[in-house]
């Protein structure tokens, strides 16, 4: 019973840390091209959608992107 309790609390601790890490990544901001305004605007990672054009400067590259140009 003690071993199961320890394992249970380890899993809870891991889940909480995973949630905090995911939340931080989802709130990271990127410059996303707005076709209506014709300029880039700040958007949270969680609001980036398929087909959006983003500018990345010394940032983590979001998953599932196609790099069109680099220096």
N, C-alpha and C positions, 0 to 999 in steps of 0.2 A: 504494500500500500504506500509506503514511504517513497519507493522508487517511482511509482506512478504519479504521485503528487509532485515530486521534483520535476519529472518529465513534463507534466502539465504546465507548471509555472515557467519552464524553459520555453515551451511553445508559445505561451502568452507573451512573454518577453520578446521573443523573435517576431511575432506578429505585430506588436506595437512598434518595434524598430522599423520593420518593413513599411508599415503605414506612414510613419514620419518621413522616411526616405522618399517614398512615392509622392507624398504630399509636397515635399520640397521641390522635387523634380517637376511636378505638374504646375507649380506656381512660378517656375523660372520664366523670364520674359525674353522674347525674341522680336526682332524687327520683321514684320510681315507686310508684304506689298498689298495695298488696298487699291483695287482697280477703280473704284468710284472716285477716290480723291487723287489717284495717280501718284501716290507717295507711300513711303513705308510708315507704319505705325506700330507701337508696342502691343504685343499680344502675349498672353500666358500660354505656356506650352500646351495646356489642356484644351485651349481654344483653337489650336492650329488644326486645320482640316486638309483633307486630300486635295491637292492641286494648288495649295498656297505656296507662294514664293517667299522664302525667308532669307535674311542676311544674318550670317553668323560671324561674330568677331570675338575670338578668344573665349569661346563658350563650348559647352558640351554639345555635341551634335546629336539631335534627336534621332531616334530609330526610324527606319523606313524613309530615308530621304535620298534624293538623287542629287549629287553634287554637280552643278552646272559649270562652275568656274572656281578656281582657286589660284592663289598667288604663289 
